[in-house]
């Protein structure tokens, strides 16, 4: 596996972990909020616990 240090990253609001740009997100990177489908599904739990 090759390291790619220059990829943009974001912080997932659900798990608070950083995640990197992926090729499948190339056209929608500005709209990507969650690091995974699991976090996207758990966003409701995050809002109710705050």
C-alpha positions in Angstrom: 0.0 0.0 0.0 1.4 3.4 -1.0 1.1 6.4 1.3 -0.3 9.5 -0.3 0.4 12.4 2.2 -1.0 15.2 0.0 -4.6 14.1 -0.1 -7.2 16.4 1.5 -8.7 15.3 4.7 -11.9 16.1 6.7 -13.0 15.4 10.3 -16.1 13.2 10.7 -18.6 14.9 12.9 -19.9 11.5 14.3 -16.7 9.6 15.2 -14.4 12.6 15.3 -11.8 10.8 13.2 -10.0 12.3 10.2 -10.7 10.7 6.8 -9.0 11.2 3.5 -10.2 11.9 0.0 -11.1 8.9 -2.0 -11.2 8.5 -5.8 -14.9 7.6 -5.7 -15.6 11.0 -4.0 -13.7 13.0 -6.7 -16.8 14.7 -8.1 -18.6 15.2 -4.7 -15.8 15.9 -2.2 -17.3 19.2 -1.3 -20.5 17.4 -0.3 -18.9 14.6 1.7 -19.5 15.0 5.4 -19.2 11.5 7.0 -16.3 9.0 6.8 -18.5 6.0 6.3 -22.0 4.8 5.7 -22.1 3.7 9.4 -21.4 7.2 10.6 -23.9 8.6 8.1 -26.6 6.3 9.6 -25.6 7.3 13.1 -25.9 11.0 12.6 -29.4 11.0 14.1 -28.0 9.6 17.3 -25.4 12.4 17.4 -28.0 15.1 17.1 -30.3 13.6 19.8 -27.5 13.2 22.3 -26.3 16.8 22.1 
